[in-house]
């Protein structure tokens, strides 16, 4: 069974995980920088990004809310 977490963020946070995960943006918009990358990428509703195991990412919401589903792969 695959684990998933539904969440909403309004600001800026950093996550590190031992497991590989997929972040699916449900509503809103955010900037994401994966570990090892220098440039942030823009994501909005109906887009997703994968985070490798034993890695992390920074997510920043500049306006409003960003709703997501985080699935542990």
TASULRA-V884951 format. One record per helix or strand of 2 or more residues. SS is the DSSP state (H for helix, E for strand). FROM is the first residue (numbers start at 1). TO is the last residue. If there is no record, write none. Layout:
SS,FROM,TO
SS,FROM,TO
This chain:
E,3,9
E,12,17
E,21,27
E,29,34
E,41,44
E,47,51
E,55,60
E,66,72
